[in-house]
Amino acid sequence: MKTRSPHTHGLRSSFISVALALPVIAGWCAGPEKFEGIEVKVTQEMMGAGAVSSGVKLPPIPPITGNRLKPVVSWGKPLPYPIVIADRRNNRLIEIAPDKRIVWEFNSPNLKVYRGNEDVNFSIDGKQLAVSEEDNFDVHLVDYETRTLTWTYGTPDFRGKGKNLLNYPDDAHLLADGKFLTADIRNCRILIIDPKDNSITTQWGTPGKCKHNPPKELAYPNGATPMENGDILVSEIGDAQISRITREGKVIWSVRAPDIRYPSDAFPTVDGKQIIVADFWKPGRVVIFDPLTGKKTWEYFVKSGDGMLDHCSIARELPDTGDILVVDDLHDRVVVIDRKTKKIIWQYGETGKKGFLPGLLHYPDGVDLDVFRDWKAALGK
């Protein structure tokens, strides 16, 4: 449930005309059944900066030579791999190398269907990006190589719980079996969707029954993260609950995240044994804890000054260095925090300054690591 941002942009074409203009997007119309969507008023804040670009001449894309288990060569500290950022109110995805060069960018092809991207994650083969858009009420797949939007589920500017409808979807992952995973917050459910026919193959949670009783009922889930063995980490805003659930729906454990008010997208640590979670609050906090004991093993919490986080939405433990990557949403920056010193050692974006030109972001909200392409060699580093 994360919204914000001032900027004017007046694109508002009709649902029918855009659907006809973008035939590649599957499942836009609900078919002959009664359409149950409720139209949502689009505000200036939701439009953000419009369809913008950094204007940078992008380098050729290197081939895929790595994967999550065997990444390409690390850049080392402070940031071991380039990162793709969901730059929410710039309505774009942008990839930043550790030396802060922009190496890849995907700008909105049409603000009706693609606006407010807030979470982004690579597919297991690195070829696609799964994207969620809370206040556009849809989720997407983007082809990295061609920079094209290839699939959408949900009806832009319409909310609901029926066919091809979502209500504030947060988090997006393309699973190893080709299914799409998302957390449908205000419908209080987790969905696994088959992009081949837009069918819902798994639903945890029950719309209208928003309480912690997984997997039958969920209290406003805003995170659904696949683990290496296929289990899924589910974050619930209600009472800051984090649960590990198998694909078959068996709850392995369920625990309250310690000292977290508003958990945002929990992730496993690199070794898979602990959980790292950001607190979407001001001042923000990052906690690593042992789910078997519920006890904290590491924490970052600064109450004021440049080190303070303002509604951080993602925290990830970095491979190779063990440092912590954080998306600091309302400070318009992404930072790396040194694990031992707890100091910010890398930052992209100027604190509190919104923009879309090189070096600036506008409400960044999601991030993933590009361990697939050797940008270091490609850039001659």
C-alpha positions in Angstrom: 0.0 0.0 0.0 2.6 2.5 -1.1 1.6 5.7 -3.0 3.1 9.1 -3.5 4.5 11.6 -5.9 3.6 15.0 -7.6 3.8 15.5 -11.3 1.4 16.2 -14.1 0.8 14.2 -17.2 -2.5 14.0 -19.0 -2.7 10.7 -20.8 -6.2 9.2 -20.3 -7.3 7.1 -23.3 -10.3 4.9 -23.2 -10.0 1.2 -22.1 -11.3 0.0 -25.4 -9.0 2.0 -27.7 -5.9 1.0 -25.7 -6.9 -2.6 -25.7 -7.2 -2.5 -29.5 -3.9 -0.7 -29.8 -2.0 -3.3 -27.7 -3.1 -6.7 -29.0 0.0 -8.4 -27.6 -1.3 -8.0 -24.1 -3.2 -11.1 -23.1 -6.4 -11.2 -21.1 -7.4 -7.6 -21.1 -11.1 -8.3 -21.7 -13.1 -10.5 -19.4 -14.9 -12.2 -22.3 -18.7 -12.6 -22.5 -19.0 -12.8 -18.7 -20.2 -9.8 -16.8 -17.3 -7.5 -16.1 -17.0 -6.9 -12.4 -14.3 -4.3 -12.3 -14.6 -1.0 -10.4 -13.1 1.9 -12.2 -10.4 3.8 -10.2 -9.8 7.5 -10.5 -6.3 8.2 -11.9 -4.6 11.1 -10.0 -1.7 13.2 -11.0 0.3 11.4 -8.3 -0.3 8.1 -10.0 0.8 9.4 -13.4 4.1 10.5 -11.8 6.6 12.1 -14.2 4.9 10.5 -17.3 6.8 8.6 -19.9 10.3 9.8 -19.3 13.9 8.7 -20.2 17.3 9.4 -18.9 18.4 10.2 -22.4 21.6 8.2 -22.1 22.9 6.3 -25.1 22.7 2.7 -23.9 25.6 0.2 -24.5 25.0 -3.1 -26.3 23.6 -5.9 -24.1 26.1 -8.6 -23.3 25.0 -12.3 -23.5 23.8 -14.2 -20.6 26.7 -16.2 -19.1 25.7 -16.5 -15.4 22.8 -17.4 -13.2 21.8 -17.1 -9.5 23.8 -20.1 -8.5 26.8 -19.3 -10.6 26.8 -15.5 -11.1 29.1 -13.6 -13.5 32.3 -12.1 -12.1 31.6 -9.8 -9.2 32.6 -6.1 -9.1 33.3 -6.5 -5.3 32.5 -3.8 -2.8 30.6 -1.6 -2.6 28.1 -3.2 -5.0 29.0 -6.6 -6.5 26.5 -6.6 -9.4 24.4 -4.1 -11.5 20.9 -3.6 -10.2 17.6 -3.1 -12.0 15.5 -0.6 -10.2 11.7 -0.2 -10.5 11.7 3.6 -10.6 8.1 3.9 -9.7 7.0 7.5 -10.4 9.3 7.7 -13.5 7.2 4.8 -14.8 10.4 3.0 -15.9 12.8 0.2 -15.1 16.5 1.3 -15.1 19.7 -0.7 -14.7 22.6 0.9 -12.8 26.1 -0.6 -12.9 28.2 -0.4 -9.7 30.1 2.5 -11.2 26.7 4.3 -11.5 26.5 4.1 -15.3 23.1 3.5 -16.8 23.4 0.4 -18.9 19.7 -0.5 -19.6 16.4 1.2 -19.5 12.8 0.4 -20.2 10.5 3.4 -20.4 6.7 3.1 -20.4 5.4 2.2 -23.8 1.9 3.4 -22.9 1.0 5.1 -19.6 -2.5 3.5 -19.7 -1.2 0.0 -19.4 2.3 0.5 -17.9 2.5 3.0 -15.1 3.8 3.0 -11.5 6.0 -0.1 -11.7 6.9 -0.9 -8.0 8.5 -4.3 -7.8 10.8 -6.0 -10.3 12.5 -9.4 -10.4 14.4 -11.3 -13.0 13.1 -14.7 -14.2 15.3 -17.7 -13.3 17.0 -17.5 -16.8 17.5 -13.8 -16.7 15.6 -13.2 -19.9 12.4 -11.7 -18.5 11.4 -9.3 -15.8 8.3 -9.7 -13.6 6.8 -6.4 -12.6 3.9 -5.4 -10.4 2.0 -2.1 -10.4 -0.1 -1.5 -7.3 -2.1 1.5 -8.3 -2.4 0.5 -11.9 -3.9 -2.8 -10.6 -1.9 -5.0 -13.0 1.2 -7.2 -13.3 3.5 -7.6 -16.3 6.3 -9.5 -18.0 9.0 -7.5 -19.8 11.4 -9.0 -22.3 14.9 -7.8 -21.3 16.6 -8.2 -24.7 13.9 -6.5 -26.8 12.6 -4.1 -24.1 9.0 -5.1 -24.9 6.0 -5.6 -22.7 4.9 -9.2 -23.5 2.2 -10.1 -21.0 -0.2 -8.4 -18.6 -2.7 -9.7 -16.0 -5.2 -7.3 -14.4 -7.2 -4.5 -16.0 -5.5 -1.1 -15.8 -7.5 1.5 -13.8 -10.0 -1.2 -12.6 -9.9 -3.0 -9.3 -11.7 -6.2 -8.3 -11.4 -9.8 -7.5 -13.0 -11.4 -10.5 -11.6 -12.6 -13.8 -8.5 -10.6 -14.9 -8.9 -8.2 -11.9 -6.6 -7.4 -9.0 -6.7 -5.0 -6.1 -3.4 -3.4 -5.4 -1.0 -6.2 -6.5 2.4 -6.0 -4.8 5.5 -8.2 -5.6 6.1 -10.1 -8.9 8.1 -13.2 -9.6 8.2 -15.6 -12.6 8.7 -19.0 -11.1 10.9 -21.7 -12.5 7.9 -23.6 -13.9 6.7 -20.5 -15.9 3.9 -19.5 -13.5 3.6 -15.9 -12.2 3.5 -15.2 -8.5 2.0 -12.0 -7.0 0.6 -10.7 -3.7 -2.9 -9.2 -4.2 -2.9 -7.0 -1.1 -6.4 -5.6 -0.8 -7.9 -8.9 -1.9 -5.9 -10.5 0.9 -4.6 -13.3 -1.3 -1.5 -14.7 -2.9 -2.0 -15.8 -6.6 0.0 -18.0 -8.9 -1.2 -17.4 -12.5 -0.4 -19.4 -15.6 0.5 -16.8 -18.3 -0.3 -19.3 -21.0 -4.1 -19.0 -20.4 -4.4 -16.5 -17.6 -5.8 -19.1 -15.3 -5.3 -18.9 -11.5 -3.6 -22.2 -10.6 -3.1 -21.4 -6.9 -4.8 -19.0 -4.5 -4.0 -18.6 -0.8 -6.2 -16.3 1.2 -9.8 -15.3 0.9 -11.0 -11.9 -0.4 -12.9 -10.2 2.4 -11.4 -12.3 5.1 -8.2 -10.4 6.0 -6.7 -12.1 9.1 -3.6 -14.2 9.8 -4.6 -17.8 9.3 -2.4 -19.0 6.4 -2.9 -20.3 3.9 -6.7 -20.1 4.1 -6.7 -16.4 5.2 -4.1 -13.7 5.0 -3.9 -10.3 6.6 -3.0 -8.0 3.7 -0.1 -9.8 2.2 2.4 -7.5 0.4 5.2 -9.9 -0.3 5.5 -13.4 -1.9 9.1 -14.4 -2.5 10.2 -17.8 -4.0 12.9 -19.7 -2.1 15.5 -21.9 -3.8 13.6 -25.1 -3.1 10.3 -23.7 -4.4 8.8 -22.7 -1.0 7.4 -19.2 -0.8 7.9 -16.5 1.8 4.7 -14.6 2.5 4.8 -11.2 4.2 1.6 -10.0 5.8 1.2 -6.3 6.8 -1.2 -7.3 9.6 0.8 -8.0 12.8 4.0 -8.2 10.7 3.8 -11.9 10.1 6.2 -13.8 7.8 5.4 -17.4 6.8 7.2 -20.0 4.8 4.7 -22.1 2.8 5.2 -24.9 0.3 3.7 -24.9 -3.2 1.2 -27.4 -1.9 0.1 -25.0 0.8 1.7 -26.5 3.9 2.9 -23.9 6.4 6.5 -24.7 7.4 6.7 -21.9 10.0 5.0 -18.6 10.7 6.5 -15.9 12.9 6.2 -12.3 13.7 9.1 -10.2 12.3 10.8 -8.7 15.4 10.6 -4.9 15.8 8.9 -4.4 12.4 5.8 -2.3 12.1 5.1 -2.7 8.4 7.0 -5.6 6.8 7.8 -5.1 3.1 8.8 -8.1 1.0 10.8 -10.5 3.1 13.8 -12.3 1.5 15.9 -15.2 2.5 19.6 -14.4 3.3 22.1 -15.7 0.8 22.6 -19.0 2.8 18.8 -19.5 3.0 18.9 -19.9 6.8 17.6 -16.5 7.9 15.2 -13.8 6.8 15.8 -10.2 5.9 13.0 -7.7 5.9 12.6 -3.9 5.5 10.2 -1.9 7.7 8.2 0.5 5.5 8.1 3.2 8.1 9.8 6.5 9.1 12.4 6.1 10.4 12.8 2.8 8.5 14.5 -0.2 9.7 16.1 -3.4 8.3 16.1 -6.6 10.4 17.7 -10.0 9.8 16.3 -12.7 12.0 16.3 -16.4 12.6 12.8 -17.7 11.8 13.2 -20.8 14.0 13.8 -18.7 17.2 12.3 -15.4 16.1 15.4 -13.6 17.3 17.2 -10.7 15.5 20.8 -11.4 14.4 21.4 -8.0 12.7 19.7 -4.6 12.5 20.0 -1.3 10.9 18.1 1.6 12.5 19.1 5.2 12.4 16.6 7.8 13.8 17.8 10.9 12.1 20.3 12.4 9.7 21.5 11.1 6.3 21.6 7.5 7.5 17.9 7.5 8.3 15.7 5.5 6.0 12.3 6.8 5.0 9.8 4.1 4.1 12.3 1.5 2.8 10.5 -1.2 0.8 13.2 -3.7 -0.1 16.3 -5.1 1.8 18.5 -7.8 0.3 21.7 -9.4 1.6 24.3 -9.1 -1.2 26.1 -12.2 -2.4 29.9 -12.0 -2.4 30.1 -9.1 0.1 27.4 -9.8 2.7 26.5 -6.1 2.7 22.9 -4.9 2.6 21.1 -3.4 -0.5 18.1 -1.2 0.5 15.5 0.7 -1.6 14.9 3.9 0.4 11.6 4.9 -1.3 10.8 8.3 0.0 14.4 9.5 0.0 14.5 8.7 -3.7 17.6 6.6 -3.5 19.0 3.0 -3.4 21.8 2.4 -1.0 24.3 -0.2 0.1 24.9 -0.5 3.9 28.2 -2.0 5.1 27.3 -5.1 7.2 30.0 -4.4 9.9 30.1 -0.6 10.1 26.5 0.0 9.4 27.5 3.0 7.2 26.1 3.8 3.8 28.9 3.0 1.3 27.1 3.4 -2.0 24.1 5.4 -3.1 22.3 6.0 -6.4 19.9 8.9 -6.4 20.1 12.2 -4.5 18.4 12.1 -1.1 15.0 13.7 -1.3 15.5 15.0 -4.9 13.2 13.7 -7.5 14.2 13.5 -11.2 14.7 11.2 -14.2 18.1 12.4 -15.6 21.3 10.4 -14.8 21.9 10.2 -11.1 18.3 10.8 -10.1 15.3 8.6 -9.2 11.6 9.3 -8.4 10.2 7.1 -5.7 12.2 3.9 -6.4 10.3 0.9 -5.0 11.8 -2.4 -6.2 15.2 -3.8 -7.1 16.9 -7.0 -8.4 20.5 -8.0 -9.1 21.7 -8.7 -12.7 23.9 -11.7 -12.0 23.3 -12.9 -15.5 25.3 -10.6 -17.8 29.0 -9.7 -17.5 28.5 -5.9 -17.7 31.9 -5.5 -16.0 33.7 -7.0 -19.1 31.3 -5.3 -21.5 32.1 -1.9 -20.1 35.8 -2.6 -19.9 36.1 -2.5 -16.2 
